[in-house]
Amino acid sequence: MGNVLVTGASGFIGGFICNEVINRGHICFAAVRPSSDTRDLRHENIHIIHWDFNDVRGMADLLSKYKIEYIIHNAGLTKSREESEFFKVNAEYLENLCEALSQSAITLKKLVFVSSLAAYGPAVISKSLFCQ
Ligand SMILES: NC(=O)c1ccc[n+]([C@@H]2O[C@H](COP(=O)([O-])OP(=O)(O)OC[C@H]3O[C@@H](n4cnc5c(N)ncnc54)[C@H](OP(=O)(O)O)[C@@H]3O)[C@@H](O)[C@H]2O)c1
């Protein structure tokens, strides 16, 4: 059993991740914004914590306070009108999270980063896949 922080917990994929975390017997810390819809996160083993990716010191304190052992970093923008917003949320927030980790008192066992297909680009499908 471990303490698992899930970012983007209020999103489509985040909800599934939180459920899987508690189904596997862990304690889930759902990192959300004050404005996030948390109706699907009501469970005694899911603890809602308000999380600000712009506040490195604040994140470091929360990581230490809740003795986080695993992080599933799933918060992200799947679409945005502003490229700068896209970059800020999908890249800079990961950087801030890593900085918070280095300022915290915890020793993380594992960080899982949920990236996007957009980072890879369209797949080139080899003909040989279809000819077997
Ligand atoms: N859905 C897919 O098929 C798919 C496939 C491959 C990869 N992914 C990746 O999986 C991740 C989650 O996708 P999803 O489909 O679950 O998206 P989603 O339903 O839009 O959820 C996004 C989550 O990220 C949070 N978030 C967005 N902007 C934020 C910000 N500025 N600050 C803090 N939190 C923020 C949202 O919080 P709020 O609720 O407060 O808005 C929400 O919890 C993304 O990184 C996406 O690229 C998704």
PDBQT file of the ligand as one rigid body, heavy atoms in Angstrom, charges set to zero:
ROOT
HETATM    1  N1  LIG A 201      -8.122  11.065 -23.735  1.00  0.00    +0.000 N 
HETATM    2  C1  LIG A 201      -7.238  10.416 -24.521  1.00  0.00    +0.000 C 
HETATM    3  O1  LIG A 201      -7.617   9.643 -25.437  1.00  0.00    +0.000 OA
HETATM    4  C2  LIG A 201      -5.754  10.584 -24.330  1.00  0.00    +0.000 A 
HETATM    5  C3  LIG A 201      -4.884   9.830 -25.114  1.00  0.00    +0.000 A 
HETATM    6  C4  LIG A 201      -3.525   9.973 -24.920  1.00  0.00    +0.000 A 
HETATM    7  C5  LIG A 201      -3.032  10.822 -23.946  1.00  0.00    +0.000 A 
HETATM    8  N2  LIG A 201      -3.889  11.567 -23.193  1.00  0.00    +0.000 N 
HETATM    9  C6  LIG A 201      -3.338  12.463 -22.187  1.00  0.00    +0.000 C 
HETATM   10  O2  LIG A 201      -3.905  12.156 -20.910  1.00  0.00    +0.000 OA
HETATM   11  C7  LIG A 201      -3.982  13.344 -20.137  1.00  0.00    +0.000 C 
HETATM   12  C8  LIG A 201      -5.412  13.521 -19.630  1.00  0.00    +0.000 C 
HETATM   13  O3  LIG A 201      -6.291  13.549 -20.731  1.00  0.00    +0.000 OA
HETATM   14  P1  LIG A 201      -7.887  13.561 -20.568  1.00  0.00    +0.000 P 
HETATM   15  O4  LIG A 201      -8.444  13.029 -21.823  1.00  0.00    +0.000 OA
HETATM   16  O5  LIG A 201      -8.277  12.919 -19.270  1.00  0.00    +0.000 OA
HETATM   17  O6  LIG A 201      -8.153  15.141 -20.524  1.00  0.00    +0.000 OA
HETATM   18  P2  LIG A 201      -9.250  15.967 -19.714  1.00  0.00    +0.000 P 
HETATM   19  O7  LIG A 201     -10.486  15.176 -19.482  1.00  0.00    +0.000 OA
HETATM   20  O8  LIG A 201      -9.358  17.263 -20.428  1.00  0.00    +0.000 OA
HETATM   21  O9  LIG A 201      -8.562  16.199 -18.293  1.00  0.00    +0.000 OA
HETATM   22  C9  LIG A 201      -7.461  17.055 -18.152  1.00  0.00    +0.000 C 
HETATM   23  C10 LIG A 201      -7.090  17.149 -16.698  1.00  0.00    +0.000 C 
HETATM   24  O10 LIG A 201      -5.970  18.047 -16.613  1.00  0.00    +0.000 OA
HETATM   25  C11 LIG A 201      -6.324  19.123 -15.751  1.00  0.00    +0.000 C 
HETATM   26  N3  LIG A 201      -5.781  20.395 -16.218  1.00  0.00    +0.000 N 
HETATM   27  C12 LIG A 201      -5.932  20.963 -17.447  1.00  0.00    +0.000 A 
HETATM   28  N4  LIG A 201      -5.362  22.175 -17.472  1.00  0.00    +0.000 NA
HETATM   29  C13 LIG A 201      -4.862  22.384 -16.233  1.00  0.00    +0.000 A 
HETATM   30  C14 LIG A 201      -4.169  23.461 -15.625  1.00  0.00    +0.000 A 
HETATM   31  N5  LIG A 201      -3.888  24.589 -16.288  1.00  0.00    +0.000 N 
HETATM   32  N6  LIG A 201      -3.809  23.336 -14.321  1.00  0.00    +0.000 NA
HETATM   33  C15 LIG A 201      -4.108  22.230 -13.628  1.00  0.00    +0.000 A 
HETATM   34  N7  LIG A 201      -4.762  21.165 -14.142  1.00  0.00    +0.000 NA
HETATM   35  C16 LIG A 201      -5.126  21.246 -15.428  1.00  0.00    +0.000 A 
HETATM   36  C17 LIG A 201      -7.842  19.201 -15.796  1.00  0.00    +0.000 C 
HETATM   37  O11 LIG A 201      -8.296  19.868 -14.622  1.00  0.00    +0.000 OA
HETATM   38  P3  LIG A 201      -9.744  20.589 -14.562  1.00  0.00    +0.000 P 
HETATM   39  O12 LIG A 201     -10.745  19.494 -14.339  1.00  0.00    +0.000 OA
HETATM   40  O13 LIG A 201      -9.624  21.531 -13.436  1.00  0.00    +0.000 OA
HETATM   41  O14 LIG A 201      -9.936  21.288 -15.895  1.00  0.00    +0.000 OA
HETATM   42  C18 LIG A 201      -8.209  17.725 -15.834  1.00  0.00    +0.000 C 
HETATM   43  O15 LIG A 201      -8.168  17.156 -14.565  1.00  0.00    +0.000 OA
HETATM   44  C19 LIG A 201      -3.525  14.490 -21.039  1.00  0.00    +0.000 C 
HETATM   45  O16 LIG A 201      -2.161  14.754 -20.756  1.00  0.00    +0.000 OA
HETATM   46  C20 LIG A 201      -3.676  13.920 -22.444  1.00  0.00    +0.000 C 
HETATM   47  O17 LIG A 201      -2.769  14.502 -23.344  1.00  0.00    +0.000 OA
HETATM   48  C21 LIG A 201      -5.238  11.461 -23.363  1.00  0.00    +0.000 A 
ENDROOT
TORSDOF 0
